[in-house]
Amino acid sequence: MSVAARSLLAEATERLSVAGVDSPRVDAELLLAALLDRPRGALLTLDTVPDSVARRFDEWVTRRVRREPLQHITGRAPFRHLVLDVGPGVFVPRPETELLVDAVLPHLSGLEAPVAVDLCAGSGALGLAIADEVPAARVLAVERSGAAARWLTGNAAGTSVRVLVGDIRDPELLRSMDGRADAVVCNPPYVPLPTDVAPEVLADPGDAVFAGADGLDLMSTVVTRAAALLRPGGILAVEHDDTQGEAVPGLLEADGRWTRIADHDDLTGRSRYSTARRS
């Protein structure tokens, strides 16, 4: 027996819409495509699905109705040209973070054997994307959380990315790398604690999301460590909350070791990340 794909998707879309999911039709299609292990676009020519798939699809939709992150259900998160394994215990990479890769690519692509460091690496999205798009790059991904590091290690398996488990607040952790990096990228925890966030965000590890009352608890450490790691002329790209478009450049200015400090918007026009060059 089989079920009409169109009616299956329509019912799922309605359920997700009532549950408050932002993109109910897209999510329904992504769930079904993942179950069928085919591209979302292939659903356009799909007439029916087997009963067994329809039952699993209903289970997955029920999980999404409960606001479990889509990526936790499918176990996968697209990031630029990659698909990463994700799940409970690791921060799910967001599309806006891809802009940090764009920020450092022109600099790295012009070097013969560039070195890049991904601080607070989580799933490894930034470091792995750099390694994928700049094959000559040597990339080090640093993550403190043991749970997140297990996802990172799995994603980095078979790639050139080296994983280091440790806390960037430890002054000895990266001492041997000082002055050797051409780029540092970082998507640290930066959400202020009073912020009301979507249920899906609460599924991420709290210490990968929140960073004190102003969201800046770790940012000074990021600035300091990046300044030590980078060689003169090296580039830093760090993501931040949309309320921190002045605060983060201010930290870079106050540090005194940076030039060409700039803040940048994401595709929605919100202040999203800062860049600077090591002077």
C-alpha positions in Angstrom: 0.0 0.0 0.0 1.0 3.6 -0.6 0.0 7.1 0.4 -0.3 10.2 -1.9 2.8 12.4 -1.3 0.8 15.6 -1.9 -1.7 14.9 0.8 1.0 13.7 3.2 2.9 16.9 2.8 -0.2 19.1 3.0 -1.3 17.5 6.3 2.3 17.8 7.7 2.5 21.4 6.7 -0.7 22.2 8.5 0.4 20.5 11.7 3.8 22.3 11.7 2.1 25.6 11.0 -0.2 25.2 13.9 2.8 24.3 16.1 4.4 27.7 15.2 7.2 26.3 13.0 8.6 29.2 10.9 8.8 27.3 7.6 6.3 24.5 7.8 6.2 23.5 4.2 10.0 23.6 3.8 10.4 21.6 7.0 7.8 19.0 5.9 9.6 18.6 2.5 13.0 18.3 4.1 11.8 15.6 6.5 10.3 13.6 3.7 13.3 14.0 1.5 15.6 12.9 4.3 13.5 9.8 4.9 13.6 8.9 1.2 17.3 9.8 1.0 16.8 12.0 -2.0 17.1 15.8 -2.8 14.1 18.0 -1.8 13.6 18.9 -5.5 12.9 15.3 -6.3 9.7 15.5 -4.4 8.2 17.5 -7.3 7.8 14.3 -9.3 6.9 12.1 -6.3 3.3 10.7 -6.5 3.2 8.2 -3.6 5.2 6.9 -0.8 5.1 3.5 0.9 3.0 3.1 4.0 6.2 2.3 6.0 7.7 5.6 5.0 4.4 7.5 5.7 4.4 6.1 9.3 8.0 7.1 9.9 7.2 10.5 8.4 4.3 10.9 10.8 6.7 10.2 13.7 9.2 12.7 12.5 6.6 15.4 12.0 5.3 14.7 15.6 8.9 15.3 16.8 9.1 18.6 14.9 5.7 19.7 16.2 7.2 19.4 19.6 9.9 21.8 18.3 12.7 19.3 18.2 15.2 20.8 15.8 14.9 19.6 12.3 18.6 18.8 12.2 18.3 16.6 15.3 15.6 14.6 13.6 17.4 14.1 10.4 20.9 13.9 12.0 22.3 16.2 9.4 23.0 20.0 8.9 23.9 21.5 5.6 26.7 24.1 5.7 28.0 25.6 2.5 29.1 22.6 0.3 29.1 20.2 3.3 26.5 18.1 5.2 27.5 17.7 8.8 26.4 15.1 11.4 24.8 16.9 14.3 22.6 16.0 17.3 22.1 16.6 21.0 25.3 17.9 22.6 26.5 20.1 19.7 25.4 23.5 18.4 23.6 23.2 15.1 25.3 25.5 12.6 23.1 28.3 11.1 23.2 29.7 7.6 24.4 33.2 8.7 27.6 31.6 10.0 28.6 30.8 6.5 29.4 34.5 6.0 32.5 34.1 8.2 34.0 31.7 5.6 33.3 34.3 2.9 35.1 36.9 5.0 38.4 34.9 5.2 38.5 33.1 1.9 40.0 35.9 -0.2 42.9 36.2 2.2 43.6 32.4 2.5 43.2 31.7 -1.2 46.1 34.0 -2.0 48.5 32.1 0.2 50.5 29.0 -0.6 50.0 26.9 2.5 47.7 29.0 4.8 47.0 28.1 8.4 43.5 28.6 9.9 42.2 28.1 13.4 38.5 27.5 14.3 37.9 28.5 17.9 34.8 27.2 19.7 34.5 24.9 16.7 31.4 22.9 17.8 30.4 20.6 14.9 33.5 21.9 13.0 31.4 23.8 10.4 33.7 26.7 9.9 37.0 24.8 9.9 35.7 22.0 7.7 34.3 24.5 5.2 37.6 26.3 5.0 39.5 23.0 4.5 37.0 22.1 1.8 37.2 25.3 -0.1 41.0 26.0 0.4 42.5 22.5 0.0 46.0 23.8 0.7 45.0 25.1 4.1 46.0 23.5 7.3 43.1 23.8 9.7 43.0 23.3 13.5 39.5 23.1 15.2 39.4 23.7 18.9 36.4 22.7 21.1 36.0 22.6 24.9 32.9 20.4 25.3 33.5 16.7 25.3 30.1 16.0 23.8 30.6 18.5 21.0 34.1 17.3 20.4 32.7 13.8 19.6 30.6 15.2 16.8 33.5 17.4 15.7 35.9 14.4 15.6 33.3 12.4 13.6 32.8 15.2 11.1 36.6 15.7 10.7 37.3 12.1 10.1 38.9 11.6 6.7 39.6 15.3 6.3 42.8 17.3 6.8 41.3 19.2 9.8 43.1 18.5 13.1 41.0 18.5 16.3 42.1 19.8 19.6 40.0 19.4 22.7 40.5 22.1 25.2 39.3 25.4 26.6 40.5 28.6 24.8 40.6 30.3 28.2 43.6 28.1 29.1 46.6 30.3 28.3 48.8 27.3 27.6 46.5 25.5 25.2 47.6 27.1 21.9 50.9 28.5 22.9 52.8 26.5 20.2 50.6 28.1 17.6 51.2 31.7 18.5 52.1 33.8 15.5 51.6 31.0 13.0 47.9 31.5 11.9 46.8 33.4 8.8 43.1 33.3 9.8 41.1 32.8 12.9 37.3 32.2 12.7 35.0 31.9 15.7 31.3 31.5 16.4 31.4 31.7 20.2 28.5 31.7 22.6 27.2 35.2 22.5 23.5 35.4 23.4 22.8 37.6 26.4 21.2 35.5 29.2 17.9 37.5 29.4 17.2 36.9 25.7 14.0 35.0 24.9 15.0 32.4 22.2 13.1 30.0 20.1 12.5 26.4 21.5 14.9 25.0 18.9 17.7 27.2 20.3 17.1 25.7 23.8 17.9 22.3 22.3 21.5 23.5 21.7 23.9 23.2 24.6 23.4 26.3 26.8 27.2 27.0 27.1 27.4 27.1 23.3 24.6 29.8 23.2 24.6 32.0 26.2 27.5 34.1 27.5 26.5 36.2 30.5 24.2 39.1 31.0 25.6 41.0 27.9 26.6 38.0 25.9 30.2 39.0 25.9 31.7 36.8 28.6 34.0 34.9 26.2 34.5 37.6 23.6 37.5 39.3 25.2 39.2 35.9 25.4 38.5 35.3 21.7 40.0 38.7 20.8 43.1 38.0 23.0 43.7 34.5 21.7 43.2 35.5 18.1 45.7 38.3 18.5 48.3 35.9 19.8 47.6 33.2 17.2 47.7 35.4 14.1 50.8 36.5 12.2 50.9 40.2 11.2 48.3 40.8 8.5 46.3 37.8 9.5 42.5 38.0 9.6 39.9 37.4 12.3 36.2 36.9 11.7 34.0 36.5 14.7 30.2 36.1 14.9 28.2 38.1 17.5 24.7 38.9 18.6 22.9 41.6 16.6 23.0 43.8 19.7 26.8 43.7 19.8 27.7 45.6 16.5 29.5 48.3 18.5 30.6 46.3 21.5 32.7 43.7 19.6 34.6 46.3 17.4 35.1 48.2 20.6 36.8 45.3 22.2 39.1 45.0 19.2 39.9 48.7 19.3 40.6 48.5 23.1 43.0 45.5 22.6 45.3 47.7 20.5 46.7 45.0 18.2 44.2 45.3 15.4 43.7 47.3 12.2 41.0 47.5 9.6 38.3 46.7 12.2 34.8 46.5 10.6 31.4 45.2 11.4 29.1 43.4 9.0 25.5 42.6 8.5 24.0 39.3 7.7 21.6 38.7 4.8 18.6 40.1 6.8 20.4 43.4 7.5 21.2 42.6 11.1 24.7 43.2 12.6 26.2 39.8 12.7 30.0 39.6 12.6 33.2 41.6 13.0 36.5 41.3 11.1 39.9 42.8 11.8 43.5 42.4 10.7 46.4 41.7 13.1 48.6 44.8 13.0 
